[in-house]
């Protein structure tokens, strides 16, 4: 379905070289995505070339921000149709990947697709603010990623509770303004994180991206994240 040469070119621009198994899996993933999208709302992007750029290459940029050691754990917070988590699992099958989403149909799609691709993931149906306080997920992950989920001061509260001290959250954003960063400073500090790096990227179609790497330096206090209604009413 997808143009493999296009995919290889776009990944090579970010220093990534997928093997043939990964290319096969990404091709099948694209087909399953388009087919499932006929009956459920997974994505507005269904043209093969756009899937390559806006979903696959975009998701793969996570691996330019971090280089997880073999066997590291990664949670994709608000995974949606699997971006970036399932793409990263395809490129790095050694990683222990959890795909978290609040919509059951999406989680079922992720579980079925991963199984069809011969990959083992933990596909979890839960809201982030509810899962992040559960013992099995609380500060259990080496890495967390969130792609186009929420503004930074909300995202920090949603996601940093999953990350163990010494771990990293990568916020995958479009254009990230100084105003958004400044507004999130209190939240990120309270959640136990500090900014470690920021990288601006441009996709093949000209879309701008920012990868903000946040290092977890202390435990997230008990009581966070708060229920979503409280977060929306009174952001940190």
C-alpha angles and dihedrals in degrees: 000000000000127000102252093195089056091049093049091049094049094046091045088057086065094044095258126133116190118202123229093265090056091048091051091050094048090050092052091044090055091051093049091047093054093044094049091045089066090072104025138035106256104135143350089217112083106140107109096232091049091048088056094050106030099036112020104032091036092052092045091059086079086078090059090059097046136018104206116206117244112288095013119153121245130183121198105209111209093005097178107178091356104285118173100351103059092042090052090048089054091051094040107028090170091071122096101234129192118193111202124190137154096222116083096207091055092048091050090050091051093049093048093046095048091050091049090051092051094247130132116222135154105240108194127191106209143108111260095235090053098044094046092067095050115104094233091059105025109116091335101125132087091204138017128189133191123184120200092333107133144325112296100256090054094040092053091057093043097049114024093073088070094056122089120227106277091028130111139238117202113202107203106204140164111233109348114206128206087238092059092046093048092048090054097048096095093046094049092048092048091049089054101255140120132192111262104172143350125204128186117208137178121214122220092264092054096259113149121229135183124201111201114193115204121191118213106226102165140017120283107246120253110264095044133141094042123208111289093247091058092047092052094046096046115016115195 
